[in-house]
Each structure stands twice: as structure tokens, then as C-alpha cells.
């Protein structure tokens, strides 16, 4: 009998929730990897007042995985209802606070079917969360649309000083057992922020600004002097009368019709000063990549949910060199969004390939400098004479190393030259691409440039997909294309877990 497969799934938050049962029905050995950079919705209030990583997508996946079967199913359903509960998004602020007070004091109807020991365990961390909010009363925390599950995870993280400990507690209380895991892509207690560089040179900072800009109540520009005054005087009458102005990301629309000014050239992590940084991933993810049999890039926002997991250092290398991964499956979205307007399936493939190649670039540069001393004739000479190449590799690199997709295959075949002195810095044009010249001090053999088939072996797409799928062109890259019937109950191109499951089973059994 063939051993059961084991999945590692890079996914978005709410999008993948609807197909999570496809993996769980095949095997309980599933590791879900989720980003911690979402700064929209009620999470934005937690970040504004308490800081820390975003936990909204993690909480969403954890609650989805709560199993309602078994001898204590009624209690688990009640816990799931509690941790999925959201406070009202509209209405009187005092009424919303009263609803929260009933929960934290243990008087709310949501507690009725939960045993006293679990009730007091969960409530203890909600009390701690409430205490931390009260300590920061001057920041005017807005409870509107607040998620009780997010509040619980935040209270546990603050108590333990560890996000993974908070996830472990959540899993223990809700009976989510190993070998099912939910892992943050970065194991941190700090805020992880992403930014997008657009092809027109503009930079968008924060996931909300990239994918679903907030509904700001006023478009009138603010005098810089007034802006600083508001920060210095948080109790001003203006703020008291309009507390929502504190956080424009609290209310957003994922279906916004506002288009980006240009296509996204790349996604990167940034620090609080807006400078690019290169975080390391959660080391557990690298372990899973070397032991799991099947990798899945699931549905979700490409640039703000999937890519923040892939651009981290060592991830591309782990996927490319994994001794255990037999299949690497891309489940294509049914529609495009603000981030991927006009994209084809080849564009999705090319973007993922470029991200995983880019994730290896920083360590390749490190390897070069670790093995070459300052006496290197060319590098030393460049430094001695103050040549701009000497400092080039200390700055964020531009996209010259990107060679995929090949010409006429996908959006990213367009040369991307984001630095004004690219030709002086060692880049030359070739067949519609920019590449490293032979004079650059950085050896071309260390520049990652692996083809898509290194990272993707199968593409799953819907028969009514709104995204163009050129099967012949994709299969010429060494990627097998498999069509799936959509959810018949929806007018939109949407996956159905029941129809997706047999396709995944055939791939993992190597029938496809």
C-alpha cells in the first residue's frame, strides 16, 4: 500500500479556507503556511495599538480546521463560534463595547456550551488582552468589527511572548492535532510589513495599500503641522468626534474597482523606515519542505498572500533542492484582482518563478562575499577607486537577474530596469531581457535563474476560468495542465472542495 501523501500549502487566508477540506480528506498530514503581513480590517487596529505580527489569516485557518465530529463536538462547535465571532461593524460605539464587555466578563450567550475549564482558559487571555488595551487608552482602540479569535491569539502571544506558543494553545484548546500544522511564515513578535514596487516607479507600502485601500472618509489633504499635532494631542476634540480617522485601514473593500497606476514589478519586506529588509523564514517551514511529498501554491492574492511567503531567503533553494517533494502544484485563481489585472496563467507562473529565484539571490551574494576577500583584484580595485559597482550589492538589487518567463511568455518578459544607472552597474540588454555582463564582480553562475519546472510541476485551473490558460505554452515549459469543474452553485469561477479532491489524489498517486 502506497504511503499517504503529505502536503505543505502556501496559501492565502480566506480564499483557501473553502478548499482546505480537499487536503484534509486525503491526509491529515498537512502544513499550512500563512503570511503575517496583512494590515487591513480589524487586524489593522491591533497593529496600530499593540503592534506585533498580523494574525488574522492564521486565526481564520485555525478556526476552519476545528473538527465538529467526536464525543465533544457540541463544545468544539461552541468554541468555534466564539473564536469566529466578530463584534458589530456598524452601530453605536457604546453598544459594541458593551457586547465586548459581556464576552470578556463571561456573561455572553457564546459561553453557554463551553465547559468551565476551557471557558476560564480562553477568558483569561481575553482579560489580558483587554488589560493591554486599557493601558493604551490614549490610543482609542476601535472595537468595531473586532474578531474575538484575534483578541484571544493576541492576548496569548503577549502572555507567552511567542506567536507559535499562542498558536499551540489555540490548537490544543480546539483539538487541532498533529500532523496538521498552521505555521506563520516568519516566527516573530514584531510587525512584518511588505511593499510593492510598481513598473512606473511608485512604491505602495503595506498590504492594504496594495490590494484593498481603505475607505478614507475624506480625500482632503492634511496640513503637515496638523498631522503632527494630532499625534501629539490624541485627546483633541477632532479625534473624539471622528475616531475612525485614526485608522483608514479598518474598513476596506477587497472588490475595489480602483486600479493600480502600473503593474507590480516586485514585492519586498520593509522596516519601519521604509527600507528593504531580507527576513529569514520560520525554520520549521524549511524542515517541512525537506520532508513533505507535495507542495501546493494555493488560491489567494498572488502578490500579498502567496509571494510574501516565497521571497524569503532560503525558501526558493529549499523548494528547488528538496529531496522529498515529488509534486509542486499551482492551483490557479479563478479570477484576477487589483494586483493581477490582465494576468494570464503564464504570468502567474512567471511571477512565482521570479520570486523563488529572487529568494536565493541574497544568500548567493552572501556566499560570494564569504568566499572572496577584500584582495579580490576586481572588487578591491572597484572599492579603491570608488566605482559605483562597489556599493551596488549593498542596495536592493533590480530585476536584471530575471530570465523567466522567456520572451513572449507572460508579463515579466518586459525588461525591468528600476535603477537609473543600470548600464553603468553592469547590466546589458539581451533578447528583450537585462542580464549580468561579464564585467560585473558578481559571478553569473551564482545568480539564480532556474526555469519554472523547477518550482511547478502541475497547474490546476477551472474550466470556466476568467484567466487565460495557454495549455500548449505551459506544457512546453514542463508543467502539466489539469482542468477542474467549478462549483456549480456559484456564478463565479470558484473551486469546489469535492471536485478538487480527486484531482489532487490523482496527482499525488502519479496518475497525472
Secondary structure, DSSP 8 states (H G I E B T S, - for coil): ------EEEE--SHHHHTTHHHHHHH-S-EEEEE-S----THHHHHHHHH-S---HHHHHHHHHT----STTHHHHHHHHHHHH-B--SSS-HHHHHHHHHHHHTT-SGGGTTS-HHHHHHHHHHHHHHHHHHHHTGGG----TT-BHHHHHHHHHHHHHT-HHHHHHHHHHHTT--TT-EEEESS--SS--EEEEEETTS-EEESHHHHHS-B--S------HHHHHHHHH-TT-HHHHH-GGGG-TTSSB-TT-----SS-EEEEEEE-TTS-EE--B--HHHHHHHTT-SEEEE-SS-IIIIIHHHHSSBTHHHHHHT-SS--EEEEE--SS--GGGTT--HHHHHHHHHHHHHHHTHHHHHHHHHHHS-TT-HHHHHHHHTT-HHHHHTTS---GGG---S-TTSSGGGS----STTTTTTTEEEETTEEEE-TTSSS-GGGS----GGGT-SEEEEETT-SS---HHHHHTTT-EEEEE---TT-SS----HHHHHHHHHHHHTT--
